[in-house]
Amino acid sequence: MIFETVAKILGEYKDVDPSTITADATFASLELDSLDTVEIVMSLEDAFGIEIDMEQPLQTVEDLVKLIEAKKA
Amino acid sequence: MKILSTGSAVPERIVVNQELSEFLDTSDQWIRERTGIEQRRIHEGNLEILAARAAQNALEAGGVSADQLDLILCSNVHSRYLTPSMSSVVQGLIGASCPCLDINGACAGFVYALEIAAAHVHSGRYRRVLVLCAEEPTRMVDWHDRSTCVLFGDAAAAAVVIPDGEMPLFKMGTVSNGQAIYAYHGPGNCPYEKSDRRETPLVMKGQEVYKFAVQSSQEDIQYLCRQAGIGLEQVDFFLLHQANARIVEAVRSHLRQPPEKFPSNIRLYGNTSSAGLPLLLDEVNRQGKLQPGAVLVLSAFGAGLTTGACLMKW
């Protein structure tokens, strides 16, 4: 469920079909730079009602999903 | 409070992105895509000369002579002086004789100085206050660090503040965070120093600062409009600290306002710390875009972390 929401938000941001986004995709492969990542994190904070600090390195979609799972747990 | 006039001065030396790629592992495309910056101005001499030019420029525009000033407030983070203050050095250069005070509100310094000036003129204590921002962040960065040095430029800009008109609304804030953006002085040769402190050029956690800036700026703008009882659509111009074109664009997009209401000149000057906002204000003013009664919202954010926002009628 978390992955689907992350994929949806990424899809909206990149204007691509969310079903094409895989968990192992890196932000670099999605052509997202460090500031794009912050924008996506901010959207996810709103969507999940959590706060994510930017201390931990985020490389892949799965990194983000795991981080949100940990915050929601 | 009213801003009677504005002025600015930028260094003659233009440094385009391409020039930086000659000694840094970077490129024009990389810098433009991440920051919107195409070039910056870097002064080759002493900052006080640039500051005095900006001050004189604002005084001339307002028809005010230096000896009529009641106070000079200067926002400055770095100059060759640790002491005396930049404002007192500039006072001598322009021929004023009033009290002088420097403040360090980092990149939000213009709004902090404007709030102090507004309180002074509103109270009746002073009638003409020169708010000056003079900054040389190019002397604080490590020129081998491509993640910071490409972002900055030098500038000075000023505004003459007088008592006429309504008191603007201000929203000032500080969230103490000494690690998000910092630079350290060296300890000198004090024989009693026990810490391992040493001079450290500017360190900035880009993602953390970006997030703080985008969130705080949009919240401050919305707060001020609510306090004023107006909608965002009733604001003529939103003038944001010119740190990064993508911060301005993110705030604009979150607030769903048209691009023409967010003037920007970061393309030409880079981030000039607190000088950036009055530099932009002076540009928009000299372009004749500010009609009497126009509603402006200023919003700035910087090391501290500080924030300052102001809703005012021109």
Interface residues (C-beta under 8 A of the other chain):
Chain A: D33 S34 L35 T37 V38 E39 V41 M42 D53 M54 E55
Chain B: E33 R34 K205 G206 Q207 E208 Y210 K211 V214 Q215 N244 R246 A250
